Amino acid sequence: MGLEERRSTPRSTVLDVKGFASADVRHEVEAAEGRIRPHVVETPLEPSPRLSRDTGAEVLLKMENLQVTRSFKARGAFNALLGLDDAERAKGVVTASSGNHAMAMAHVMALLGIEGEIWLPDEASPAKIEALRSRGANLHLTGGDPELSAREQADRTGRVYVSPYNDPKVIGGQGTIALELLRQAERLDGVFVPVGGGGLISGIAGYLKEASPETQVIGCQPARSPVMAEAVRVGELREFPWESSLSDGTVGGVELGSITFPFCRDLVEDWVLPTEDEIAAAIELVMSEHWVMVEGAAVLSVASFLKTAERWRGKTVALVLSGSRISLDTLAEVLRRGHAAR
């Protein structure tokens, strides 16, 4: 996604959410918990005997790959759309994504009977396009920036634009993961979180800052696309180079002025950047040890933990597995890498 300054509908403007802080996130998360609970799964927090044995830490996997639509994105999508008033619902919504957010939004719009439009890059995979159309999604393909196109469409039509990450309601929905973690674990020294635009980690870190300040939150991005980590390093969001990655759900730019940046800058303890080989090895490890499907973005947490495992010896950590939508081509590449390494 591009990094240009953008106009938006009132729900998403930076001005409207200026000063949005961790206390506000906790309030938003607790409101979201009541709102979305009938519609989402409290995903398991599953022990990982292999990772625990090999590292000397107590390692727990937060299985968001088992969530509705098979990623954490359903939480934010439900919270954003259930939070609309009657007039907003009647007008419909606009969003942009080629991945898990698009699938979540299509699912929630269909379930709630809300009309909407989803903007995708024209190079989106035919399989993703077909999967979205099978859910009845109204799709627009663009050769430009889908987020910018979607925001402009929202301005033209008066519909609410729902960002994949740059929205308090979306952040609040994703943050319900933190609330569940504190219900499920007696002790939690660290949480490893995959990061793209930062909505997931903003919700988790914002809530934990208030509810469990001793818990450290670790941001995980692929070494080939460390956009948010670089922004934190230099102290501002701007354009940074990035390349494609097995972690395709986290690659690309972040909107200038995104409300997620201050949370990433102020509340994330550390940033870890796994290589492609480390991501591939983590996919194979989780699939072989836990018998579940995971995508590249999901195992950023596992690969990042393994890079820093000595630091966590004797401590309890949760690794968020953010989703399961890995393409067959990508899975085949991962298996080829593993075979070549043996």
HUZI-V296821 format. One record per residue. N is the residue number from 1. RES is the residue in one letter. SS is DSSP state (hx for helix, st for strand, lp for the rest). PSI is psi in whole degrees, -180 to 180 (* if undefined). NEAR is the number of other ideal C-beta (glycine too) atoms within 10 Angstrom. Layout:
BEGIN
{{N:RES:SS:PSI:NEAR} {N:RES:SS:PSI:NEAR}}
END
This chain:
BEGIN
{{1:M:lp:152:22} {2:G:lp:173:15} {3:L:lp:19:20} {4:E:lp:154:12} {5:E:lp:138:8} {6:R:lp:149:22} {7:R:lp:162:12} {8:S:lp:172:23} {9:T:lp:162:19} {10:P:hx:-32:9} {11:R:hx:-30:20} {12:S:hx:0:24} {13:T:lp:143:16} {14:V:lp:-38:16} {15:L:hx:-40:8} {16:D:hx:-21:13} {17:V:hx:18:16} {18:K:lp:133:9} {19:G:lp:3:7} {20:F:lp:113:19} {21:A:lp:-178:14} {22:S:hx:-35:20} {23:A:hx:-37:11} {24:D:hx:-38:17} {25:V:hx:-45:28} {26:R:hx:-43:21} {27:H:hx:-44:15} {28:E:hx:-41:24} {29:V:hx:-45:27} {30:E:hx:-35:16} {31:A:hx:-41:16} {32:A:hx:-39:29} {33:E:hx:-47:18} {34:G:hx:-32:9} {35:R:hx:-44:18} {36:I:hx:-11:24} {37:R:lp:-38:12} {38:P:lp:-14:8} {39:H:lp:-14:18} {40:V:lp:165:21} {41:V:lp:138:14} {42:E:lp:99:13} {43:T:lp:150:21} {44:P:lp:151:14} {45:L:st:97:17} {46:E:st:128:17} {47:P:st:147:13} {48:S:lp:95:22} {49:P:hx:-40:11} {50:R:hx:-50:14} {51:L:hx:-38:24} {52:S:hx:-45:15} {53:R:hx:-43:10} {54:D:hx:-23:13} {55:T:hx:-15:21} {56:G:lp:8:13} {57:A:lp:161:22} {58:E:st:111:19} {59:V:st:127:26} {60:L:st:136:22} {61:L:st:121:27} {62:K:st:110:28} {63:M:st:66:20} {64:E:hx:-10:28} {65:N:hx:-11:25} {66:L:hx:6:17} {67:Q:lp:164:24} {68:V:hx:138:20} {69:T:hx:11:23} {70:R:hx:31:20} {71:S:st:163:27} {72:F:lp:-18:33} {73:K:hx:-24:33} {74:A:hx:-32:27} {75:R:hx:-51:33} {76:G:hx:-39:31} {77:A:hx:-45:37} {78:F:hx:-45:28} {79:N:hx:-40:30} {80:A:hx:-44:28} {81:L:hx:-34:27} {82:L:hx:-21:18} {83:G:lp:-3:21} {84:L:lp:148:19} {85:D:lp:176:8} {86:D:hx:-40:7} {87:A:hx:-41:9} {88:E:hx:-41:17} {89:R:hx:-41:16} {90:A:hx:-36:10} {91:K:hx:-34:17} {92:G:lp:-180:18} {93:V:st:165:27} {94:V:st:141:26} {95:T:st:174:32} {96:A:st:132:28} {97:S:lp:151:30} {98:S:lp:9:24} {99:G:lp:-132:22} {100:N:hx:-33:28} {101:H:hx:-42:28} {102:A:hx:-44:28} {103:M:hx:-41:25} {104:A:hx:-45:30} {105:M:hx:-43:32} {106:A:hx:-42:25} {107:H:hx:-48:21} {108:V:hx:-41:26} {109:M:hx:-44:24} {110:A:hx:-42:13} {111:L:hx:-39:13} {112:L:hx:-5:15} {113:G:lp:35:7} {114:I:lp:129:19} {115:E:lp:151:12} {116:G:st:170:21} {117:E:st:141:22} {118:I:st:125:26} {119:W:st:133:24} {120:L:st:156:23} {121:P:st:146:17} {122:D:lp:-11:12} {123:E:lp:8:8} {124:A:lp:147:18} {125:S:lp:141:14} {126:P:hx:-33:7} {127:A:hx:-41:12} {128:K:hx:-42:19} {129:I:hx:-45:17} {130:E:hx:-40:9} {131:A:hx:-40:15} {132:L:hx:-43:22} {133:R:hx:-32:12} {134:S:hx:-20:9} {135:R:lp:7:15} {136:G:lp:18:10} {137:A:lp:141:21} {138:N:lp:103:14} {139:L:st:145:15} {140:H:st:126:15} {141:L:st:140:15} {142:T:st:145:16} {143:G:lp:-7:9} {144:G:lp:-147:11} {145:D:lp:112:20} {146:P:hx:-37:24} {147:E:hx:-44:27} {148:L:hx:-44:18} {149:S:hx:-42:20} {150:A:hx:-41:27} {151:R:hx:-42:23} {152:E:hx:-40:17} {153:Q:hx:-40:17} {154:A:hx:-42:25} {155:D:hx:-43:15} {156:R:hx:-37:9} {157:T:hx:-13:15} {158:G:lp:11:11} {159:R:lp:157:20} {160:V:st:131:28} {161:Y:st:127:27} {162:V:st:105:30} {163:S:lp:150:29} {164:P:lp:-21:24} {165:Y:lp:-27:26} {166:N:lp:61:27} {167:D:lp:129:26} {168:P:hx:-38:25} {169:K:hx:-40:25} {170:V:hx:-45:34} {171:I:hx:-43:33} {172:G:hx:-43:31} {173:G:hx:-46:34} {174:Q:hx:-33:33} {175:G:hx:-13:30} {176:T:hx:-17:29} {177:I:hx:-43:25} {178:A:hx:-41:31} {179:L:hx:-43:20} {180:E:hx:-42:21} {181:L:hx:-42:22} {182:L:hx:-24:14} {183:R:hx:-32:9} {184:Q:hx:-24:16} {185:A:lp:132:19} {186:E:lp:-30:6} {187:R:lp:144:10} {188:L:lp:101:22} {189:D:lp:-31:17} {190:G:st:151:20} {191:V:st:125:26} {192:F:st:128:27} {193:V:st:125:28} {194:P:st:144:30} {195:V:lp:127:31} {196:G:lp:-94:30} {197:G:lp:-17:27} {198:G:lp:5:33} {199:G:hx:-42:30} {200:L:hx:-51:32} {201:I:hx:-30:31} {202:S:hx:-43:33} {203:G:hx:-44:34} {204:I:hx:-49:31} {205:A:hx:-40:28} {206:G:hx:-41:32} {207:Y:hx:-45:30} {208:L:hx:-31:26} {209:K:hx:-37:20} {210:E:hx:-41:16} {211:A:hx:-25:16} {212:S:lp:69:18} {213:P:lp:-18:10} {214:E:lp:-15:8} {215:T:lp:124:24} {216:Q:st:139:21} {217:V:st:128:24} {218:I:st:125:24} {219:G:st:138:27} {220:C:st:120:32} {221:Q:st:152:28} {222:P:st:144:32} {223:A:lp:-24:17} {224:R:lp:-11:19} {225:S:lp:66:23} {226:P:lp:49:23} {227:V:hx:-51:26} {228:M:hx:-38:27} {229:A:hx:-41:21} {230:E:hx:-39:17} {231:A:hx:-42:24} {232:V:hx:-41:20} {233:R:hx:-43:12} {234:V:hx:-11:9} {235:G:lp:10:9} {236:E:lp:153:10} {237:L:lp:127:23} {238:R:lp:-178:13} {239:E:lp:132:13} {240:F:lp:148:17} {241:P:lp:147:10} {242:W:lp:157:17} {243:E:lp:166:10} {244:S:lp:159:12} {245:S:lp:159:22} {246:L:lp:-27:29} {247:S:lp:65:29} {248:D:hx:-21:21} {249:G:hx:-9:26} {250:T:hx:5:28} {251:V:lp:156:21} {252:G:lp:-180:19} {253:G:lp:173:24} {254:V:lp:139:25} {255:E:lp:135:28} {256:L:lp:139:17} {257:G:lp:7:17} {258:S:lp:136:24} {259:I:lp:-10:27} {260:T:hx:-25:30} {261:F:hx:-47:22} {262:P:hx:-34:16} {263:F:hx:-43:25} {264:C:hx:-38:24} {265:R:hx:-42:16} {266:D:hx:-25:13} {267:L:hx:-9:22} {268:V:lp:124:23} {269:E:lp:-41:12} {270:D:st:163:15} {271:W:st:135:18} {272:V:st:137:21} {273:L:st:89:19} {274:P:st:150:28} {275:T:lp:171:15} {276:E:hx:-39:20} {277:D:hx:-39:13} {278:E:hx:-37:21} {279:I:hx:-45:27} {280:A:hx:-44:23} {281:A:hx:-36:20} {282:A:hx:-37:28} {283:I:hx:-49:28} {284:E:hx:-40:19} {285:L:hx:-49:20} {286:V:hx:-42:25} {287:M:hx:-40:17} {288:S:hx:-32:10} {289:E:hx:-30:13} {290:H:hx:-6:19} {291:W:lp:45:7} {292:V:lp:156:15} {293:M:lp:138:18} {294:V:lp:146:28} {295:E:lp:173:28} {296:G:lp:-42:31} {297:A:lp:-36:30} {298:A:lp:-38:34} {299:V:lp:7:34} {300:L:hx:-37:34} {301:S:hx:-42:30} {302:V:hx:-48:28} {303:A:hx:-38:31} {304:S:hx:-40:27} {305:F:hx:-45:27} {306:L:hx:-32:20} {307:K:hx:-23:15} {308:T:lp:21:15} {309:A:hx:-37:16} {310:E:hx:-34:9} {311:R:hx:-24:15} {312:W:hx:8:20} {313:R:lp:131:9} {314:G:lp:3:9} {315:K:lp:169:16} {316:T:st:126:17} {317:V:st:148:28} {318:A:st:133:27} {319:L:st:117:32} {320:V:st:118:28} {321:L:st:103:32} {322:S:lp:-20:33} {323:G:st:172:28} {324:S:lp:2:19} {325:R:lp:80:25} {326:I:lp:134:23} {327:S:lp:157:14} {328:L:hx:-35:8} {329:D:hx:-44:10} {330:T:hx:-41:16} {331:L:hx:-41:18} {332:A:hx:-40:10} {333:E:hx:-43:17} {334:V:hx:-45:22} {335:L:hx:-36:14} {336:R:hx:-43:11} {337:R:hx:-46:18} {338:G:hx:-41:16} {339:H:hx:-41:9} {340:A:hx:-32:7} {341:A:hx:-20:10} {342:R:lp:*:5}}
END
